[in-house]
Amino acid sequence: MKKTYTILSVLAVAVIAFSIYSCQKLNDPISSSDPNNPNGGKTGTLTGNIAGKVVTTNNTGVSGILVSSGSVLAFTNAKGEFYLPNVPAGSKVLVNFKSDNYSSTQKITEVKAGKSSWVDASVIAFGLNTTFNASTALNKTFQTANVTIPASAFVDTKGNVFSGTATIRANYFNPTDAQFLGCFPGDFVGTRTDKSETAIESFGFMAVDVYNGTEKLQLGNGKQATLTYPIPASLLAKAPVTIPLWHYDEVQGKWIEEGTATKIGNNYIAVVGHFSNWNCDMPTITSYIRGKVVDKDGNPVSYAKVHTKGVDYTGASNGYTDDKGEFKLAVKSNSSVQVWANYFIFNSQTETISSLPTPQIFDMTNNLIIPIDTTNICTITGRLIDNLSNPVTSSYIYVYSGDSLTKVLDTYTTNVDGRFKFFAQTGKSYRFLFNSYGWSDTSSFKVIRDTTCPNQATTVDFGDIKLDIGGAFIKGRCIDSNSKPVANVYISSGDVNAYPNGTSRSMISDSLGNFNISVRPNIKLKLSFYYKLYKSNMQLDVLTGDLGTTNNLGDIMLK
């Protein structure tokens, strides 16, 4: 009988050690205690998970990138990997990638209840990152692009004219560069001035932002900036004399048509009245590609991610297979298109097809085959708990080869129930370091487990592993100077003797400004409050109570 594959827990993906290219059977029934179970057996809002990787030039992973979807956030680890647990399910979920040193972007994905989506992104270092006097005119060239701004052009968030020292950060994104698709915000779809939707083909986009500290400045009424986009040599022949200009709306996750750019020599020149991502795009006519994703035995792979990329145009699309492993994606008509699929770390072959005239559907003759290897696998499982036997969620776990702590093979995180799952090679030895929410392996609050996998496929269950990090509670409410609650404040607790490189626990204040953090009993903690673009603004020294007790701090006024 044919088997249908369903999604792996994301924990199983981020932990494939060095040369492992296989995973266990995925059609087993899911129980309420299984790490793949939606909401961990809990009731309430349906949620899924988002995992992925952020890279920069030469496909190098980038650490410290803030990744967020709504109020759920995480920072990328040393390899650029991230994990967002318990993201509300939806067909169009926005995922933001932000940094003070690299370009920002936003990706769109589907999140299904109890399943894990994979989202990759690229960032590049700023081509322009400098201070200037806002009272004088600015003319800066970077990455062969240019931005020109008149004197005294800026206003602050209250609409007042700004005349001090400001910081400008800008990037030009060449559509022929390897990082372009990963940096591109949203989808290759735009909303025209008549509100109709169209596929778009990019000839390059530019991001310009101006700040007074952490406050974002904008152009005042009647003030305009001039953007100069170099047209890549390979696109000059088909570059139109005028091209629609589009800005990116991060709230809607859409490209919005606004004005045009004019071709002068080898450049497009655009005049804009506000700062954002600005994109030179031609509307395109679409047709469709339809196909199926299967494993090496011909079984359908559901919820595999399918990708298309233009060969003779700059555009891309992606989507997920259904329960039958089938997909249908929009592409540019009468064009050459690459198509491939991935199931987390497992990838299919890449097929190149010629799309049909609009609105016809090209049915792929060949299935996309993802070689999910289910042999020679040892599954290592367990659960992290705190002093009060509560699950330790989203905790980083380090995996080493053998019995040393010198070379990290990989890192990954526990799920909402504190559970983890690692797929290892049979006959191999591993050392696991559970490091109590910290990024440092020097923390004194850590537990080490060693194991040698049997020579045959089996499961090694570590059971419950207790970390000395919780069991008492600190709660309170974040308010502003007007005693109004402040939501989405990032609150982190750390042991004074180890902070900031030791143990810490964190959460986001809710819509009423409330927070309640589980911490180690009978110690002194430093409680840090991050808000306003997540810059550190305030810290408090706090004493925790006995096991099972709560220290209520009451209202905390953020200054």
N, C-alpha and C positions, 0 to 999 in steps of 0.2 A: 504494500500500500504506500502511496506517495506521502511524504512528510512535508509539512509547511513549517519553515523556520520563522521564529519570532525573535524580537530584538534581545541581545545580550544586555545584562546589566553593564553600565558603563565602567564599573569597577573591573570588569574582566578584560577591558580593552586597554586601559592605560598601563597594564602591568605585564604585557607579553615580554618575557625576558629574552634578550639578545636574539637568538636564531629560531625562536619558536614561531611556527606559522600554522598553528592548529588550535581548535577549541572543542569544547565538549558538545554533545547533542543538545539541541535547544528546544526539543518538543516535550520535555517532561512537564507534568502538571505543576502549577505554581501554587504554593500554600501561603498562608498568612504570615509565616515566619521566613519565607524565602526572600532574599534580597531583590529578586526581580518583581515582587508583588507590588501592584500599584498602591502608593501611600503606605506601604509596609503593613497592610492589613487594617489601616485606620480609615475612618469615614471622613467626609468633608469635601473640600474642593479637589477636583481631579487634577493631578499634577504628573509631570514627567521630569526628565533630567536632560541637561544639555552638557555635552563635553566637547572638547576640541583642542586645537593647537594654534598658537600664534607664532608666525615666523617673520623674519625680515630678509634682507639681502642674502643671497646664497643659501636660502632655505634654512637659516639658523634660527632656532627657537629663542624667544624673547621672554625674559622673566619680568615680573612686576607690572604687567599690563592689567589694568582694572577692567574686568569683564562683568557686565551686569545685564540682567533682564528684569525689569520692574525693580522690586526691592531685594532681589536675590543677587548677590555679588560674590566675586572671588578674584584673586590675583593669580596670574600665571606662575607656574613653578619654574625651576631652573631650565627645564626643557621646553618651556613655552606652553605647557599643557594646563588645562583648567577643567573644572567640574562645577556645574551649577545644579544643585539638587532641588527638587520640589518646586519646579517652575510651573505656574498654572498652564494647563493644556490650552492649545489654540492653533488655528490653521495658519496664522501669521503672527509669530512671536518675534519681537525685536530684541537683538542682542548687541549691546554696545561695547566697544573696545576703546579705552581712553588711556592716555599717558602724557606726562609733562615733557617727554623726550622724543616721542614718536608721533606720527600721524594717527588721528583717530578714524574709526570707521564704524559702520553699523551693518550687521547681517540680519537676514530674515530667515526664519526656519519654521517648520511645523513641529509642534510638540504634542504627542499623543499620550493619553493617560497611561501611566505605568510603563512607558517606553522611554528610550534614550535617543536623543538626536545628536548628530555629530556636526559641529560647525567649525570650519577653519577660517582663519583670517590672516592677512599680511599687513604689516606696518613698516614704514620707512622713517629714518631719522629726518628731522626737519631740514629742508633745503635753505630756509631762512628762519633764524631765531635770534632776534636782536632787539635792543631797546632804541627808542628814538624820541625826539621832542614832538609831541602831538601838535604844537603850535606852528610847526614848520612843515613844508611839503616833503613828501617821501617818494623816492624813486629807487626801487631795488630790483636787481636782476638776480635770479637764482635758478639753478637747473635749466638754464637757457630760457626760462620764462621771466616775466616782469610784472610788477605791480606798481602803479603810480597813484598816489593819494594826495589831494590838495591840503593846504595848511588849514588847521583848526576845523577838521572835518568830523570829529568824533563827539558823541554824547555818551553819558553813562546810563545805567539802567533806570535812572529817574528822569532822563531826558535833558539833563544839564550838560552844557558844553564842557568838554574835558580839554585841559590845556597843559597837563603835566607830562611826565615821562611815562611812556607806554611800551609794551612788549608786543612785537609782531611775530607770529609764527606762520609759516606758509610752506606749501609743497605743491609741486606740479607733478601730475601722474601721467606718464607716457603710455598710451594704450598698447604699444609694442613691447613693453618691458615685461619680464617674467612675473613680477609682483603685482601687476596691474589688476588682475581679476580678484586677487585676495584683498587688495586695498579698496576696491570699488564698493561704495556704500549701496545697500539695498539690492534690488533686481534691475535687470536691463529692461525696465518698463517705465514709461513716463505718462503723466497726465497733461494733455494738451490744454490750450487756452479755452477750448470749447468743452472741457471736462471729459473728453473721450480718452480712452487708454490706448497706448501704442507701444510696440516694442521699439527699442532705440539701439543705435550703434554708435559707440563713443569714438570721438576723435581726440580725446584727452579731457581731463578735468583738473581743477585747481582748488585748493583749500586755503583760505586766508582767515586768520583770527587775530584780533587785537585785544590786549588785556591791560587793565590797570590792577596789578597784583592778580587776584583770582576773579576780579570782576570783568566780565566780557563787555567790551565797548562796541558800539555800532556807528555807522555813518549817520550823521544828522540829516534832517529834512533838506532836500535840495543838493546834498553833497553826493558825489559819485567818484568811484575809483575805476581805473582803467586796468584791465587784465590782458596780458599778451601771452598767447599759447603758441609754442612752436609746433608746427605740424610735422610729424615724423615723415622722413623721406619716402618710406614705402606707402604712405597714404596720400601724398601730395597729388598724384594723378587723379584720384577720385574725390578729392576734397572739394565740396561745392563753394561757390563764391560767397554765399551767406549760409549760415547754419543756425538752427534753433538753439537757444541757450536755455539751460535748465538748472534750477537750484534744488538742493536736497532738503526735504523737510523731515527732520529726525523724529518728530512727534507722530507723523503719519507713516513714516517709512516709505516715502515716495519722492520721485523726481518730478518737479513741477516746471512746466514751460514758462519762461519769462524773458522775452526779448530775443535778440539775435546777436551773433558774432559775425564779423566781416573778415574775409580773407584778404590780407595785404602782404604781398610777397609770399614768404614761407610761414606766415603766422596768422592766427585768428586773433582779432582785436575785439574785446567786449567791454562795454561800459555798464557797471552795476551800481545799484543804490543801497545794497546791504551785503554783509559778508556771510558766507556759507560755503558749501561745496558747490562750485559752478562747473557745469559740464557742457561741452560742445557735442551735441548728438543729432544724428539724422534719424527720423522715424523710419522704421522698416516694416515691410509686409511679412507676415508670418505664415508658416504652415506647421506641420506637426510630425514628430517621430513617435512611433509606437513599437513597443517591444516587450521582452520578458527577461527577468533575471533568475538564473537557476544555480544550484550548486554543481559540483563535479559529477554527481549522480543523477542530475536532471530534476531534482526536487526544487520547487519554487522557493525563492528567498523573499519573504515579506519584509517590508520596511527597510530595504536596501536603498541607499541614496544613489540616484542616477544623475549624471552630469552631462551637459553638452557644452561644447566650446567651438566657436566659429573658426574655421581655417582661413577663409578669405574675407572675414569681417570680424570686428571687435565686439563680441557679445557672448553671453553665456546664459544658461538656465539650468535648474536642477529641481528634483522632486523625489518622492519616495514611492517605492512599489507598493501595490495593494496586497491583500492576503493571497492572491494567486501569483504574486511575483511580477505583475504586469505594470507598465507605466505608459504615460503619454505626455510628451513635452513639446512646448512651442519653440521653434527655431526660425531663423531668417529663411525666407523662401528662395528657391533656386540658388542654393549656396552649398559649399562644402563644410561638413560639420563632423566633429569628433564626438563619440558617445562612449561612455564607460560607466561603471558602477562600483561602489565600494560598500562593504559591510564592516564598518569600523576599520581595522587594520588590513582586512582582506580585500583585494582589488581584482576586478575582472580585466579581460583584455580590452583594448581600445579599438573601436570600429570607426572607420571614416565612411560617411555616406553622403550622397548628394540629395539635398532636400527638394521637395516637389513644389510646384506653383501653389500659391495660396488658394483656398484653405485646405488643400489636399493633405492626406496622411500617408507618410512613408512607413510601411510595415517592414521591420527588420527581419531579414531571412535568418540570420544567426542570433541565437540567444546570447546574452551576456553571461558568461560563466564565472562565478566567484568560487575559487578552490578552497572551501572551508574544510580543513583537514581535521578529522575527529579521532585520529589515532595517536598513541603514545603520549597521552596527556595525564598528568597528575593534578588534581584539583585540590587546592589548599583553601580552606574556609575558616571562619571564626567570627567572633563578635567582640568589640571593645565596649567596656562598661566603666562607669566612674565609681566613686566610693559608695554611692547610694544605689548601685546596680542599674542606673539609667544608661541608655545607649549613648555612646560617644559618636556623634555624627560628623561627617565631613573632616575627619582627622586624617592627616597625611601619614602614610606608612612607607618606609624605605625598604627596598629589597636589595640584598647583597648576595653575591655568589660565594658559596662556601661558608667558612666560619669567621671571616674578617669583616671589618667595617671600613675598608679602605676604598672600595670601588662600588658606587651605587649603580645597580642595574636599572632600576626604575623606581618611581614613586607613584602612589595612587591614594585614593581616599575611601573612607567608610561611607556607607549609604545612610538613609534616614533611620534605619534600625541599628546602626553601629556595626553592621556586618560588612565583611570583605570577602572577595573571591579572587584567587590568583591561579592562573593556568601555567603549570611548570612542566619541565621535561622529566620524564621518568628516570630514576637512577641518579639525579643530580641533587647536590646539597645547596641549601639556601639559608640565609640569615635574615630575619625580619626585625626591624627596629620600629616600635610603636612609640612615637615621641610626643605624646600629650599636647597636640595642637600646635607645637612649635615647628619652625623651619630648621632649627639648629640641632645637630646630633650631639651637642655638648650639654643639653638639658639634663638635669638630674632626675627629672620626672619621666623616665622612659622604661620600657620593658623590651627585652630581647628574647626572641624565640628562634631556635635552630631546628631544622628538619632535613632529613635525607629522604627524597621521594622513593617509594618502592620501584622495582623494575617493571611493574605492570601498571596499566591504567587503573587508578583508584582515587578515592577522596581521603585527604588527611584533614581532620577537623580539630583545630586548636581549642574549640570551645570558647568559653568566656575568658577574656583577658582584661584584668582590672588595672586601670590607670588612676594614679593618685591625683586627680584633677577636679573632682566635683563632689557634690553631696551637701554643700551649703549653697545658699542663694543670695544674690544681691538684686534688689529691684528698685525701681524709681520711675520718675516721669520727667522727660525733657520738655522744658518750656522756654519761650523767648522772654524778652524784657516786658512784654505786655501780658505775661502769664498765659499765653496761648500755647497749646501743645505743639511740639516740633516732631514731625514724622521723619522717617528715613535717616535718622542719625546713626552712624556706625559707632558702636560702643565695644571697646576691647578691654579685657582685664589681663593683667600680667603680674607675676610675682616680682616684687621690687628687687629681690636678689638676682633674678634672672632676666628681667625685662631690659631690652625688647627682644632678646634672642632666645628666651626660654619659653616656658609654657604660657599660653594665652587662650582665652575663650572670647567669643564675640557674638554680636547679634545686631539687628537693625530695630530701632524703635518703631512701634506700630503707629497707626493713624491717630491714636490719642497720645502719642509720645511715650508710651509705656515700654519698659524693658524689664526682663527678669533673667539673669544669667546664673547658671550653675557653676560654682567655683569650689576650690579646695577649702575645707573647713579650717578655722583657727590659724589663719595667716594674714599678713598685710599685703594688700593688692594695690596696684596703681591702675585706676580706671580712666581710660582715655576716650574722649568724645571727638569723633571726626564728622565734620559737616562742611558745607560750602565747598563743593568740589573735593571733599574728603581730605582736606588739609587739617592737620592736628590743631585744635583750638583750645582744648582744656583738658586737664588731668586732675584727678582726685585720688588721695590716699584713703583706702578703705580697709577696715578690719572685718574679716568674715567670722561668722558664728560657729557653733557646734554643728556636727553632722545632722542634716535634716532641718536646720533652722534658717530663717530668712532675715537679712538685714535690710530694712526698708529705708532708703535714703530720702524718700519723699520727692518733692519737686527740685529738679536740678536746672537752674537758670543758665542757659548758654549765652556767653558774652562774646 
